[in-house]
Structure formats: C-alpha cells, structure tokens
Amino acid sequence: MSFGGDADEETSKAMYKRCRDAGINFFDTADVYAGGRSEEILGECIAHERDKIVLTSKVFWNTGADVNTRGLSRKHMIQGIENSLRRLKTDYLELQLLHPIV
C-alpha cells in the first residue's frame, strides 16, 4: 500500500528487497493503492522472479469518474483485474480479492 505513496520508488524497491531477503514471497496490493502506482512499482520489482512470488490484488473502490469504475459489478471486476495485470506486468494472479468494505 505504501509503494508509490508514502514510499517513493527507490524506497519501495528497497523495501521489496528487504522482504525478499527475509524470505517473504507473498505480496498483496490493490488497484487503488497510490492511484495504481503501487502495482506498477511492484510489477517492476517482481519482473525477474515472477515464478517465485505469490501475488494478489483487490478490487472494489473507485478508480475513476464513471459509475462503472467502482463496486463489484462484473464490468468493474473484470476491468480492475485487467488493469492490475497490466500495471503488474504479469498475465496471472494467484488470488483476486474483493476489497473490504469499511
């Protein structure tokens, strides 16, 4: 969630490296984190070792001005997944979650 937000790109990549050095291979993100930038940075980080990473993303919150860019409609869920895959530079996720409604 911090990648591209509280943590700039350089800090985000350093955080990723520390996680991997500690043996962490599970990474969870969401389409709304830092306006999608979080997924873009994570995608760059995992590019050389995608097969070693367990990757999840989430969908629900508003990602645009259109009524179809929010919620759990089939349209928004598919668009959210496709956009996450593009930002993460991968063709699959291990798990797609519905973002908790608070």
Secondary structure, DSSP 4 states (H G I P E B T S, - for coil): --BTTTB-HHHHHHHHHHHHHTT--EEE--TTGGGGHHHHHHHHHHGGGGGG-EEEEEE-S--SSSGGGSSS-HHHHHHHHHHHHHHHT-S--SEEEEPPP-
